[in-house]
């Protein structure tokens, strides 16, 4: 039922779910030849769709499957839990937390916040203006976009920036968090995908334009000590609400993040290595159990990178969000 492409002793493992556990129910019928085509990418004969690893993980273990069933029967509960989980994840590594700017203040405006952003009235006015700029950006973007790698010779006509890519960027930055790291802790307060980190964003540079579009907004507020980290995570939360079509109103957001200076590419690679490895599709020679290339497979479908370098990017292939 689930066959992720992964390098495992030269084989592609397949796992079956336990008995009496409904994983697939009333799925639409799709012609097999259509499974091999995805907008922005051509997988040829090996492009059949399969369940994402995270979806499979939630449904395979009984402990998490119970939550899947609860969310399936109660959409309101799902969105409430999503909101709480997103808020927690987006604040990993954050040291200064100032009051919520997406609703009424949930705690007192501290001296540290005043030192950073000025008077509370100014603070509120600044973030209302930023929210307006982000929403204006959303309105200017296509509803969907292709996840195109850096310097692709044939960029998508719709571009690589849309609300979904902004949500994805916020998740990828937050997912770099490692509290046990001695120096490079990552998370929303200590990571970005600019400069040497551009190709370590979890999709080999496909989020670069998304990061730059938010940086253009942030630069308007540098005088107000607004960080790119704050603008990025604020925009990602607003993107979630935008995509949820009014099911996630008033996503809490607490400014106070700083922009951490990335020293070298090694630090970027350390952050990128914390993201799910299937997100990478690097230049390689994919093959089956006999070591021979498999018909129609993309380079990198089986093998993962061992060295991070811009020279490893495949400039001629977009990847799907």
ABEGO torsion letter per residue (X at the ends): XBBBBBBBGGBBBBBBBBBGBBABBGBBBBBAAAAABBBGBBAEAAABBBBBAAAAAAAABAAAAAAAAAAAABAAAAAAAAAAAAAAAAABGBABBBBBAAEBBABBBBAAAAAAAEBAAAAAAAAAAAAAAAAAAAAABBABBBBBBBGBABBBAAEABBAAAAAAAAAAAAAABBAABAABAEEAAABBBBEAAAAAAGAGGAAAAAAAAAAAAAAAAAAAGBBAAAAAAAAAAAAAAAAAGGAABGBBBBBGBBBBBBABAAAAAAAAAABBAAABBBBBBBBBAAGBBBBGBBBGAABBBABBBAAABBAABBBBX
